Amino acid sequence: MKNIDAIMPELANYIADYNQSNKAISEVSVGWHIEHSLLVIKQITATVAQSEPKLYKSKFNVKRFVVFLTKTIPRGKAKAPKVVIPSEEITVDLLQESLKNTYQAITYLKDCEANQYFMHPFFGQLNKKQTIKFLAIHTQHHLKIIRDILK
Protein backbone atom coordinates (compact mmCIF):
# COMPACT_ATOMS: atom_id res chain seq x y z
CA MET A 1 0.00 0.00 0.00
CA LYS A 2 1.20 3.49 -0.82
CA ASN A 3 1.85 5.87 2.03
CA ILE A 4 -0.05 9.13 2.37
CA ASP A 5 2.72 11.14 0.63
CA ALA A 6 2.51 8.92 -2.45
CA ILE A 7 -1.30 9.10 -2.54
CA MET A 8 -1.68 12.87 -2.43
CA PRO A 9 -0.46 13.58 -6.01
CA GLU A 10 -3.06 11.18 -7.43
CA LEU A 11 -5.78 12.91 -5.42
CA ALA A 12 -4.53 16.25 -6.77
CA ASN A 13 -4.66 14.93 -10.35
CA TYR A 14 -8.43 14.48 -10.07
CA ILE A 15 -9.12 18.12 -9.19
CA ALA A 16 -9.71 18.87 -12.88
CA ASP A 17 -12.58 16.33 -12.80
CA TYR A 18 -14.13 17.79 -9.64
CA ASN A 19 -17.60 18.26 -11.11
CA GLN A 20 -17.92 14.73 -12.52
CA SER A 21 -20.43 12.41 -10.94
CA ASN A 22 -22.05 9.03 -11.45
CA LYS A 23 -25.11 8.42 -9.27
CA ALA A 24 -24.79 4.65 -9.78
CA ILE A 25 -21.47 4.78 -7.90
CA SER A 26 -21.88 7.69 -5.49
CA GLU A 27 -24.47 10.34 -4.67
CA VAL A 28 -21.72 12.98 -4.59
CA SER A 29 -19.17 14.32 -7.06
CA VAL A 30 -15.46 13.67 -7.48
CA GLY A 31 -14.84 17.10 -5.92
CA TRP A 32 -16.81 16.11 -2.82
CA HIS A 33 -14.69 12.98 -2.37
CA ILE A 34 -11.49 15.00 -2.78
CA GLU A 35 -12.55 17.71 -0.32
CA HIS A 36 -13.85 15.13 2.18
CA SER A 37 -10.53 13.27 2.07
CA LEU A 38 -8.61 16.51 2.60
CA LEU A 39 -10.89 17.57 5.45
CA VAL A 40 -10.39 14.22 7.17
CA ILE A 41 -6.61 14.58 7.04
CA LYS A 42 -6.69 18.16 8.34
CA GLN A 43 -9.22 17.44 11.12
CA ILE A 44 -7.49 14.32 12.34
CA THR A 45 -4.11 16.04 12.30
CA ALA A 46 -5.51 18.87 14.40
CA THR A 47 -6.93 16.36 16.89
CA VAL A 48 -3.66 14.42 17.10
CA ALA A 49 -1.70 17.65 17.62
CA GLN A 50 -3.92 18.60 20.58
CA SER A 51 -3.80 15.17 22.22
CA GLU A 52 -1.86 14.32 25.34
CA PRO A 53 0.51 11.41 24.57
CA LYS A 54 0.52 10.09 28.13
CA LEU A 55 -3.25 9.47 27.84
CA TYR A 56 -2.81 7.06 24.93
CA LYS A 57 -3.62 3.46 25.80
CA SER A 58 -2.92 0.72 23.29
CA LYS A 59 -5.86 -1.64 23.02
CA PHE A 60 -6.69 -4.36 20.48
CA ASN A 61 -9.65 -3.56 18.24
CA VAL A 62 -11.06 -6.21 15.87
CA LYS A 63 -12.54 -3.73 13.36
CA ARG A 64 -9.26 -1.81 13.18
CA PHE A 65 -7.31 -5.05 12.83
CA VAL A 66 -9.43 -6.19 9.86
CA VAL A 67 -9.34 -2.83 8.07
CA PHE A 68 -5.59 -2.43 8.62
CA LEU A 69 -4.94 -6.03 7.50
CA THR A 70 -7.06 -5.81 4.34
CA LYS A 71 -6.21 -2.14 3.75
CA THR A 72 -9.81 -1.56 2.67
CA ILE A 73 -12.86 0.14 4.08
CA PRO A 74 -16.19 -1.39 3.05
CA ARG A 75 -18.34 1.00 1.02
CA GLY A 76 -21.50 2.40 2.52
CA LYS A 77 -20.92 1.04 6.02
CA ALA A 78 -20.14 4.30 7.84
CA LYS A 79 -21.42 7.85 7.76
CA ALA A 80 -18.95 10.73 7.81
CA PRO A 81 -19.14 13.06 10.82
CA LYS A 82 -20.47 16.55 9.99
CA VAL A 83 -17.09 18.15 10.64
CA VAL A 84 -15.60 16.37 7.59
CA ILE A 85 -18.53 16.86 5.22
CA PRO A 86 -17.78 19.62 2.72
CA SER A 87 -20.05 22.57 3.44
CA GLU A 88 -18.89 25.02 0.79
CA GLU A 89 -19.54 24.90 -2.92
CA ILE A 90 -16.72 22.84 -4.39
CA THR A 91 -14.53 24.74 -6.84
CA VAL A 92 -11.06 24.22 -8.29
CA ASP A 93 -9.76 27.11 -6.18
CA LEU A 94 -11.23 25.64 -2.99
CA LEU A 95 -9.71 22.23 -3.73
CA GLN A 96 -6.28 23.66 -4.56
CA GLU A 97 -6.21 25.74 -1.37
CA SER A 98 -7.42 22.78 0.66
CA LEU A 99 -4.76 20.56 -0.92
CA LYS A 100 -2.03 23.05 0.00
CA ASN A 101 -3.25 23.16 3.61
CA THR A 102 -3.44 19.38 3.72
CA TYR A 103 0.19 19.01 2.65
CA GLN A 104 1.11 21.31 5.55
CA ALA A 105 -1.02 19.22 7.92
CA ILE A 106 0.72 16.01 6.85
CA THR A 107 4.10 17.59 7.51
CA TYR A 108 2.86 18.73 10.92
CA LEU A 109 1.48 15.28 11.72
CA LYS A 110 4.85 13.66 11.06
CA ASP A 111 6.37 15.94 13.72
CA CYS A 112 3.90 14.84 16.39
CA GLU A 113 4.99 12.50 19.16
CA ALA A 114 4.58 8.73 18.67
CA ASN A 115 1.76 8.41 21.23
CA GLN A 116 -0.21 11.45 20.28
CA TYR A 117 -3.52 10.08 19.06
CA PHE A 118 -7.08 10.59 17.97
CA MET A 119 -10.19 8.67 18.96
CA HIS A 120 -11.80 7.00 15.96
CA PRO A 121 -15.50 6.15 16.45
CA PHE A 122 -15.03 2.51 15.31
CA PHE A 123 -11.32 1.82 15.80
CA GLY A 124 -10.70 3.46 19.17
CA GLN A 125 -7.50 5.36 19.89
CA LEU A 126 -5.06 5.52 16.99
CA ASN A 127 -1.51 6.64 17.77
CA LYS A 128 0.52 8.64 15.24
CA LYS A 129 1.71 5.60 13.25
CA GLN A 130 -1.79 4.08 13.17
CA THR A 131 -3.28 7.46 12.27
CA ILE A 132 -0.98 7.84 9.28
CA LYS A 133 -1.88 4.32 8.14
CA PHE A 134 -5.60 5.01 8.60
CA LEU A 135 -5.33 8.24 6.58
CA ALA A 136 -3.70 6.33 3.72
CA ILE A 137 -6.39 3.62 3.80
CA HIS A 138 -9.19 6.19 4.01
CA THR A 139 -7.80 8.29 1.16
CA GLN A 140 -7.29 5.16 -0.99
CA HIS A 141 -10.93 4.25 -0.27
CA HIS A 142 -12.09 7.55 -1.74
CA LEU A 143 -9.64 7.33 -4.64
CA LYS A 144 -11.22 3.97 -5.59
CA ILE A 145 -14.64 5.63 -5.59
CA ILE A 146 -13.31 8.50 -7.70
CA ARG A 147 -11.80 6.08 -10.21
CA ASP A 148 -15.11 4.21 -10.41
CA ILE A 149 -17.03 7.47 -10.95
CA LEU A 150 -14.72 8.38 -13.82
CA LYS A 151 -14.82 4.95 -15.56
Phi, psi and omega in degrees: 000140178289150175276172186299325179296323181283337183278326187303317179299323178295318177301316179298325181296337182272358180303322180299336181260019190305329184268003179285145176211163177209100185300337177289338181259313185208145178288345185241165186279171174303316180301321178299315180296321178296307183297320177301312181300318180292319178298319179300313181299314182294316181294315181294319178301316179298320179294316179299314182300329181270354185282158179259111186304327183289349178270354180288133177231117179290130181212135179293139179224120184298313181300315178298315181303313182295313181296317180292325179290313183277342181059031178223150174246126179297140180286141173072014183264341182228156178248132182292137175297151183306324185297340180245020174261122181305130182252340180269163172294132183280127177226166176299316180299316178301313182295320179293319177294317179297320178298315179301314179295328180290320175302318178297319180297318179298317177300317180296318180301318181298334180273355179289162178287156184304323183257016167288151193207172166223156182264110178274139183298333180252330188259355182076203181291132175242121177286182185304312181299314179294323179297314179298319178295315178300316181299322177294315180296315181297315181294319176299321178304313181286330174296322177298318178295316179300314180299320179293322177299320186274356179297000000 
